[in-house]
Amino acid sequence: MLLRDELFAIFKAGVDAASAAVAMTAQLPVTPPQGRTIVLGCGKAAGAMAEVAAAHLPGAVTGCVVTRFGHGARWPTGAIEVIEASHPVPDAASLAAGRRIRDLAATARAGDRVVFLISGGGSSLLVDPIPGLTLETKAAINAHLVKSGVPIADINCVRRHLSQVKGGRLAAAAAAAAGDMHTYVISDVVGDDPAVVASGPSIASPFEAERALSILAQSGLPVDEDLAAMIRAAAPPPVPLHPVHIIANARTALEAASSQALAQGWTVIRIGDDLHGDAAATGRAHAALALRHAAAGARCLLVSGGELTVTVRNREGRGGPNLEYLTGMMAALPEGAPVAALACDSDGIDGSEDNAGGFFDAATRASATACDAALMANRTYDLFESIGGVIITGPTRTNVNDIRLIAVGAPS
């Protein structure tokens, strides 16, 4: 088997373990409620989660979820409607989904069961702006933050303060069913805080209007008095406490990937399930680590996960965190080093292009000069396209962040 195919099989094992079909089925209630079950959800895994819910929840089931275009259901979802919308910048479909899902939540009554299906990507997919805020303004704010290199936790803080469905507000709308409410989360955030995944539509979070305004100001976005007043006036109602189940996360994927690698004969070294920071800088650091193992004569696979970020120098650039990470690594490796690597996002989308990530080995590695130029221009997609290293999987319909594999001491 070619090394690229071997590493891809390891990545795929991790993705499969974090799928709704594998991770969610056994977690669902087995007895029916007195009334209906209302399923509400958002995120890149929402369509797949809706399939599982429709197939396994007992009694009368209805509801609505929203997912990214191309990530929709492949199997029947019964009376659970699946809407597709734009990511990472919301659109009219996001707004329609937000209002539809909030309206459904408000129909909950005592005796009903409400099931929230939450996964990464939901923040831009489930949109219902606070009173006075237009979709166009909200989308412009979101686009500005995404391209400004603001940490995702800060972006989500702003998002929930601009929304009538985030920060627990969706659960508050369904408060009449507070006695039988459940949240199921496929986590794409370091630390697995359910209030952060998709900005926590069903999870209470602090009302931090001044922090949100400070984040906007520090990002370089002018904040007028009207917007500041809207944010300060949007305190959420009480959010019902209820069971929250983290059904899959980065550890789920990396444990399965590691098991697959062991079965393929690799010595596996885990170097972090929840890494964060600048992607290119992390790639350079991992190159140094790989070279130390190579110098010791090791044949091993260095496995890591988490969510890295891109320092944006060119807003017209192409290439997400995984390609920036791999480019930083290539730039730091000497010619002929026995190191190859694959890094892909578990959702099948690295940044906003069509690729999951990329791969390089000693035979396809770009020069340090080409790597540095690509990083300065944020054109890592073009670089990997030129060396034949782009990996395209299509939507995986799950989302537990990145899976990074560094093969040390193996032939290409």
Rosetta blueprint (number, residue, H / E / L):
1 M L
2 L L
3 L H
4 R H
5 D H
6 E H
7 L H
8 F H
9 A H
10 I H
11 F H
12 K H
13 A H
14 G H
15 V H
16 D H
17 A H
18 A L
19 S L
20 A H
21 A H
22 V H
23 A H
24 M L
25 T H
26 A H
27 Q H
28 L L
29 P L
30 V L
31 T L
32 P L
33 P L
34 Q L
35 G L
36 R L
37 T E
38 I E
39 V E
40 L E
41 G E
42 C E
43 G L
44 K L
45 A L
46 A H
47 G H
48 A H
49 M H
50 A H
51 E H
52 V H
53 A H
54 A H
55 A H
56 H H
57 L L
58 P L
59 G L
60 A L
61 V E
62 T E
63 G E
64 C E
65 V E
66 V E
67 T E
68 R E
69 F L
70 G L
71 H L
72 G L
73 A L
74 R L
75 W L
76 P L
77 T L
78 G L
79 A L
80 I E
81 E E
82 V E
83 I E
84 E E
85 A E
86 S L
87 H L
88 P L
89 V L
90 P L
91 D L
92 A H
93 A H
94 S H
95 L H
96 A H
97 A H
98 G H
99 R H
100 R H
101 I H
102 R H
103 D H
104 L H
105 A H
106 A H
107 T L
108 A L
109 R L
110 A L
111 G L
112 D L
113 R E
114 V E
115 V E
116 F E
117 L E
118 I E
119 S E
120 G L
121 G L
122 G H
123 S H
124 S H
125 L H
126 L L
127 V L
128 D L
129 P E
130 I L
131 P L
132 G L
133 L L
134 T L
135 L H
136 E H
137 T H
138 K H
139 A H
140 A H
141 I H
142 N H
143 A H
144 H H
145 L H
146 V H
147 K H
148 S L
149 G L
150 V L
151 P L
152 I H
153 A H
154 D H
155 I H
156 N H
157 C H
158 V H
159 R H
160 R H
161 H H
162 L L
163 S E
164 Q L
165 V L
166 K L
167 G L
168 G L
169 R H
170 L H
171 A H
172 A H
173 A H
174 A L
175 A H
176 A H
177 A H
178 A H
179 G H
180 D H
181 M E
182 H E
183 T E
184 Y E
185 V E
186 I E
187 S L
188 D L
189 V L
190 V L
191 G L
192 D L
193 D L
194 P L
195 A L
196 V L
197 V H
198 A H
199 S H
200 G L
201 P L
202 S L
203 I L
204 A L
205 S L
206 P L
207 F L
208 E L
209 A H
210 E H
211 R H
212 A H
213 L H
214 S H
215 I H
216 L H
217 A H
218 Q H
219 S L
220 G L
221 L L
222 P L
223 V L
224 D L
225 E H
226 D H
227 L H
228 A H
229 A H
230 M H
231 I H
232 R H
233 A L
234 A L
235 A L
236 P L
237 P L
238 P L
239 V L
240 P L
241 L L
242 H L
243 P L
244 V E
245 H E
246 I E
247 I E
248 A E
249 N L
250 A H
251 R H
252 T H
253 A H
254 L H
255 E H
256 A H
257 A H
258 S H
259 S H
260 Q H
261 A H
262 L H
263 A H
264 Q L
265 G L
266 W L
267 T E
268 V E
269 I E
270 R E
271 I L
272 G L
273 D L
274 D L
275 L E
276 H E
277 G E
278 D E
279 A H
280 A H
281 A H
282 T H
283 G H
284 R H
285 A H
286 H H
287 A H
288 A H
289 L H
290 A H
291 L H
292 R H
293 H H
294 A H
295 A H
296 A L
297 G L
298 A L
299 R L
300 C E
301 L E
302 L E
303 V E
304 S E
305 G E
306 G E
307 E E
308 L E
309 T E
310 V L
311 T L
312 V L
313 R L
314 N L
315 R L
316 E L
317 G L
318 R L
319 G L
320 G L
321 P H
322 N H
323 L H
324 E H
325 Y H
326 L H
327 T H
328 G H
329 M H
330 M H
331 A H
332 A H
333 L L
334 P L
335 E L
336 G L
337 A L
338 P L
339 V E
340 A E
341 A E
342 L E
343 A E
344 C E
345 D E
346 S L
347 D L
348 G L
349 I L
350 D L
351 G L
352 S L
353 E L
354 D L
355 N L
356 A L
357 G E
358 G E
359 F E
360 F E
361 D L
362 A L
363 A L
364 T L
365 R L
366 A L
367 S L
368 A H
369 T H
370 A H
371 C H
372 D H
373 A H
374 A H
375 L H
376 M H
377 A H
378 N L
379 R L
380 T H
381 Y H
382 D H
383 L H
384 F H
385 E H
386 S H
387 I L
388 G L
389 G L
390 V E
391 I E
392 I L
393 T L
394 G L
395 P L
396 T L
397 R L
398 T L
399 N L
400 V L
401 N L
402 D E
403 I E
404 R E
405 L E
406 I E
407 A E
408 V E
409 G L
410 A L
411 P L
412 S L
